[in-house]
């Protein structure tokens, strides 16, 4: 197993235990996917709070790990061939961790394909559309006089919720057994609370989705992962 202490990101977020997986994140819907997965899979890791401020995500240290300046990102000292692996994009990290651990990615090629299908549904649809909903419903876009963008994303959120509600009819989890697909999807459903948009999208009417989110939030690893890393960064070395 390699040591990750020589990576540039350590200049701003020093690793206390360079022998374990290093997580650089913030508790957003995308960020908590990885901490929840790590908790569910039982992979030892160390979490570093990378705030969404430019001083963090646009710092040379963080850009050395993710040139796209978005959380989350990881360094796994025990990557393929025993070499360190740097990785960003939450969906890619979920798939990597599931394959590394052999957990939450199905028991065969067909199950794996369906699970990844729903991870991609979240990455390409649910996340981007709900994120835009948040901008136009809660944040700066909510002040715009032209409400057509807001209406567009409310409508798309409703459509996506309808897709999920239909698929979840009679099912506990989105792709059969609990998987990284659920870890990808459910945090974005939870974000509707943060956006104050549940009523706007008629969330209570999607009864299968509402019950699904409740089941997800009842999992002990989820409850822990939602709080990692803390929003306030620990003191850093100069």
Buried (B, 14 or more C-beta within 10 A) or exposed (E): EBEBBEBEBBEBBEBEEBBBBBBBBBBBBBBBBBBBBBBBBEBEBBBBBBBEEEEBBEBEBBBBBBEEBBBBBBBBBBBEEEEBBBBBBBBEBBBBBBBBBEBBBBEEEEBBEBBBEBBBBBBEBBBBBBBBBBBBBEEEBBEEEEEEBBEBBBEBBBEBBBBBBEBBEEEEBBBBBBBBBBBBBBBBBBBBEEBEBEEBBEBEEBEBBBEBBEBBBEBEBBEBBBEBBEEEBEEEEE
